[in-house]
Amino acid sequence: MVRINFSRLSFEEFFNCPFNRLEEEISRYSIRIKLQGSLQTPEERESYHNETDRLTVLKYISQLRKGKITREDFNLKVSLT
């Protein structure tokens, strides 16, 4: 399994922010990903991949905050840089 690289500063921001802000960010990214059309260029595909990775990490942070996953499980999935 490949770990997703994620900024340590962004992690701290979302781990410590009000929970509704984190959920709003997850919702915003989910909608943006769903609205993307066909991905024709390498840049579009890379951007889509980066956004899905960010959404995935935000969901992991939410699960971590809710106690659904442990910090060890989080660290197996995400590499803070």
HELIX and SHEET records of a PDB file:
HELIX    1   1 ARG A    8  ASN A   16  1                                   9    
HELIX    2   2 PHE A   19  LEU A   35  1                                  17    
HELIX    3   3 PRO A   42  LYS A   66  1                                  25    
HELIX    4   4 ARG A   71  LYS A   77  1                                   7    
SHEET    1   A 2 ILE A   4  PHE A   6  0                                        
SHEET    2   A 2 VAL A  78  LEU A  80  1                                        
END                                                                             
